[in-house]
Amino acid sequence: MRIIPPPIRNMKLRDQLSDLLKEALRREGRAGPLYLLRSFEDMVSGQRQPALEGQLHAELSAATDRIDAYRRVLERVSQRRWGSTAPVERALEEAAHLFNEGLFFEVHEVLEAVWLTQADGVRLLLQGLIQIAVGFHHLENHNLRGALFLLWEGSEKVKEYGSDRSGVGLDRFLAQVECARQSIESLGETAFDRFDRWMIPIMPVIRIYCRT
């Protein structure tokens, strides 16, 4: 079974961890992972956001798993050349790495930061990818109806954007999302335990191209 980090039940803690990730992603090279680990150590010791200390210790194992996944993402993006790509392309690269670590809520956070600034076509693509990620996030939080609806609606938006504007791999990704959605639908309420997480596809790093 593909390993998906367990969800953080406390929303304030979830948002605080996500904020650490977003700040770390803004730092170049090795500075990002170092910032993340030091900030998390401060959270655990109560030096950072002491009001969250109780919630953190209640979910310390899940939070640690999430920080480990964040670190792996940061290690992958630390080699990129800063300033060489547009913000939306950096966000799409980050989103792919996050999605492939099972960090579906964080995909939403990273893409939402750029989608409102984009032209209609790219905004449609980003919104569709956000909905697909949130669909799998709903599955991990035992929201079957939300998962099925967003996996379908997100895929439709990405299809409307068109794979010819985003390079190779998007059609395959969408086909695999649909296979996963059908499996979840067929399993019904048992999907929370029985759905094979290996059916969650690998998201490609999507490049933005223009039609000629």
C-alpha positions in Angstrom: 0.0 0.0 0.0 1.3 3.5 -0.8 2.1 5.4 2.4 0.0 8.5 2.9 0.8 10.6 6.0 -2.1 10.4 8.4 -4.3 13.5 8.4 -3.9 16.2 11.1 -7.3 16.4 12.9 -6.8 19.7 14.6 -7.3 22.4 11.9 -5.2 25.0 13.7 -2.3 22.7 14.0 -2.7 21.5 10.3 -2.7 25.2 9.2 0.4 26.0 11.3 2.3 23.1 9.8 1.3 24.1 6.3 2.5 27.7 7.0 5.9 26.3 8.1 6.1 24.5 4.7 5.1 27.5 2.7 7.7 29.7 4.5 10.4 27.0 3.9 9.5 26.8 0.2 10.3 30.5 -0.1 13.9 30.0 1.0 16.6 29.0 -1.3 18.6 25.8 -1.3 19.3 24.1 2.0 17.9 27.1 3.9 14.4 25.7 3.4 14.8 22.3 5.1 16.9 23.8 7.9 14.2 26.4 8.6 11.5 23.7 8.6 13.3 21.4 11.1 14.3 24.2 13.4 10.8 25.7 13.4 9.3 22.3 14.2 11.7 21.7 17.0 10.6 25.1 18.4 7.0 24.0 18.1 7.6 20.8 20.0 9.4 22.6 22.8 6.6 25.2 23.0 8.8 28.1 22.0 6.8 28.7 18.8 3.0 29.0 19.0 2.7 27.8 22.7 -1.1 27.9 22.4 -0.8 24.9 20.1 1.5 22.8 22.4 -1.3 20.6 23.7 -2.7 19.9 20.2 0.8 19.2 18.9 1.6 16.6 21.6 -1.7 14.9 21.0 -0.9 14.4 17.4 2.9 14.4 17.6 3.3 11.1 15.6 1.1 12.4 12.7 2.8 15.8 12.8 6.3 14.2 12.7 5.3 12.1 9.7 4.1 15.2 7.9 7.3 17.1 8.7 9.3 14.2 7.3 7.3 14.3 4.1 7.8 18.1 3.9 11.5 17.6 4.3 11.6 15.2 1.3 9.7 17.7 -0.8 12.1 20.5 0.2 15.1 18.4 -0.6 13.8 17.8 -4.1 13.0 21.4 -4.9 16.2 22.7 -3.3 18.2 22.1 -6.5 16.1 24.3 -8.7 17.4 27.5 -10.1 15.7 30.4 -8.4 14.4 33.2 -10.7 14.5 31.0 -13.8 10.8 30.1 -13.8 7.5 31.9 -13.3 5.7 31.7 -9.9 3.0 29.5 -11.4 5.5 27.0 -12.8 7.3 26.9 -9.4 4.0 26.2 -7.7 3.1 23.4 -10.2 6.5 21.8 -9.5 6.0 22.0 -5.7 2.4 20.8 -6.1 3.5 17.7 -8.0 6.1 16.8 -5.3 3.6 17.4 -2.5 0.9 15.3 -4.2 3.2 12.4 -4.8 4.0 12.5 -1.0 0.3 12.3 -0.2 0.2 15.9 1.0 -3.1 16.7 -0.6 -4.1 19.6 1.7 -0.7 21.3 1.1 -1.2 21.0 -2.7 -4.4 23.1 -2.2 -2.4 25.7 -0.2 0.4 26.1 -2.7 -1.7 26.3 -5.8 -4.3 28.6 -4.3 -1.6 31.2 -3.6 -1.1 31.6 -7.4 -4.4 30.6 -9.1 -6.2 33.9 -8.7 -3.4 35.8 -10.4 -3.6 33.7 -13.6 -5.4 34.1 -16.9 -8.6 32.1 -17.3 -7.2 29.0 -18.9 -4.3 28.5 -16.4 -6.7 29.3 -13.6 -9.0 26.5 -14.7 -6.1 24.1 -14.7 -5.0 25.1 -11.2 -8.5 24.9 -9.9 -8.9 21.4 -11.3 -5.7 20.2 -9.8 -6.7 21.7 -6.4 -10.0 19.9 -6.6 -8.4 16.6 -7.4 -6.0 17.0 -4.5 -8.8 18.0 -2.1 -10.8 15.0 -3.3 -8.1 12.6 -2.1 -7.8 14.8 1.1 -11.5 14.2 1.7 -11.0 10.4 1.3 -8.4 10.5 4.1 -10.9 12.4 6.2 -13.7 9.9 5.6 -15.8 12.2 3.4 -16.8 9.9 0.6 -19.3 12.2 -1.1 -16.9 15.1 -1.2 -14.1 12.9 -2.5 -16.1 11.5 -5.4 -17.5 14.8 -6.4 -14.2 16.7 -6.4 -12.3 14.0 -8.1 -14.8 14.1 -10.9 -15.2 17.9 -11.1 -11.5 18.6 -10.9 -10.8 16.1 -13.7 -13.4 17.8 -15.9 -11.7 21.2 -15.3 -8.3 19.9 -16.2 -9.7 18.2 -19.3 -11.3 21.5 -20.4 -7.9 23.2 -20.0 -6.4 20.6 -22.5 -3.4 18.4 -22.3 -2.0 19.9 -25.5 -1.1 23.1 -23.5 0.7 21.3 -20.7 2.9 18.6 -22.2 3.0 14.8 -22.0 1.6 13.0 -19.0 -1.5 14.9 -18.1 -3.9 12.6 -20.0 -2.5 9.5 -18.3 -2.7 11.2 -14.9 -6.4 12.0 -15.5 -7.1 8.5 -16.6 -5.6 7.2 -13.4 -7.6 9.6 -11.3 -10.7 8.3 -13.0 -9.7 4.7 -12.3 -9.2 5.6 -8.6 -12.5 7.5 -8.4 -14.3 4.4 -9.8 -12.7 2.1 -7.3 -13.6 4.4 -4.4 -17.2 4.6 -5.7 -17.5 0.9 -6.0 -16.1 0.3 -2.5 -18.5 2.9 -0.9 -18.1 3.5 2.8 -15.5 0.6 2.9 -13.2 2.7 0.7 -11.7 4.4 3.8 -10.0 1.1 4.8 -10.0 -1.0 1.6 -9.1 1.5 -1.2 -5.7 0.6 -2.5 -3.6 3.8 -2.2 -1.3 2.6 -4.9 -4.1 3.6 -7.3 -3.5 7.2 -6.5 -1.6 8.4 -9.5 1.8 10.1 -9.7 1.2 13.7 -10.7 3.6 14.9 -13.4 5.3 18.2 -13.2 3.1 20.2 -15.5 4.6 22.8 -17.8 2.5 25.6 -19.2 2.6 25.9 -23.0 0.7 28.1 -25.3 -1.1 26.9 -28.4 0.4 28.1 -31.7 
